[in-house]
Amino acid sequence: MSVLQEIQATKKPLSIIYITHEHADHFLGLEVFKAYPTSRILANSNVVDRINKVYQEKADKWKGTLGSAATSHTVAIKHSVLSNAA
């Protein structure tokens, strides 16, 4: 079962997808979440910057491995603003 199928099985809304770091398995393939058009994809600005630096390299690597099954769409990741307030 895919992550998307597991989330759909809960029958709960998906409001936020938070990307914690720039590993390809965290940001490639996000287009599957178009099933939740109102969900927001967030990451802190450092993570977004690192993703932007490695995105094409990672996408090319996985296209070479997965062929046509690899992701082909870039999904916007919004910068999150987190507070250190307790």
BELFEN-V85784 format. One record per backbone hydrogen bond with DSSP energy under -0.5 kcal/mol. CO is the residue of the C=O (numbers start at 1). NH is the residue of the N-H. E is the energy in kcal/mol with one decimal. If there is no record, write none. Layout:
co->CO nh->NH e->E
co->CO nh->NH e->E
//
This chain:
co->2 nh->6 e->-2.4
co->3 nh->7 e->-2.4
co->4 nh->8 e->-2.7
co->5 nh->9 e->-2.1
co->6 nh->10 e->-0.7
co->7 nh->10 e->-1.1
co->7 nh->11 e->-0.5
co->7 nh->12 e->-0.7
co->8 nh->11 e->-1.4
co->13 nh->15 e->-0.6
co->15 nh->40 e->-2.7
co->16 nh->18 e->-0.5
co->17 nh->19 e->-0.6
co->17 nh->42 e->-3.0
co->18 nh->20 e->-0.6
co->23 nh->26 e->-2.5
co->23 nh->27 e->-0.7
co->24 nh->27 e->-0.7
co->24 nh->28 e->-2.8
co->27 nh->30 e->-0.9
co->29 nh->32 e->-1.7
co->30 nh->33 e->-2.1
co->31 nh->34 e->-1.8
co->32 nh->35 e->-1.0
co->33 nh->36 e->-2.3
co->36 nh->39 e->-2.0
co->40 nh->17 e->-3.1
co->40 nh->42 e->-0.6
co->41 nh->78 e->-2.8
co->42 nh->19 e->-3.4
co->43 nh->80 e->-2.2
co->44 nh->48 e->-2.3
co->45 nh->49 e->-2.4
co->46 nh->50 e->-2.1
co->47 nh->51 e->-2.8
co->48 nh->52 e->-2.6
co->49 nh->53 e->-1.5
co->50 nh->54 e->-1.7
co->51 nh->55 e->-2.1
co->54 nh->58 e->-2.7
co->55 nh->59 e->-3.1
co->56 nh->60 e->-2.7
co->57 nh->61 e->-2.1
co->58 nh->62 e->-2.4
co->59 nh->63 e->-2.1
co->60 nh->64 e->-2.0
co->61 nh->65 e->-1.2
co->62 nh->66 e->-3.5
co->63 nh->67 e->-2.0
co->66 nh->69 e->-1.6
co->67 nh->70 e->-1.8
co->76 nh->78 e->-0.5
co->78 nh->43 e->-1.8
co->80 nh->82 e->-0.6
//
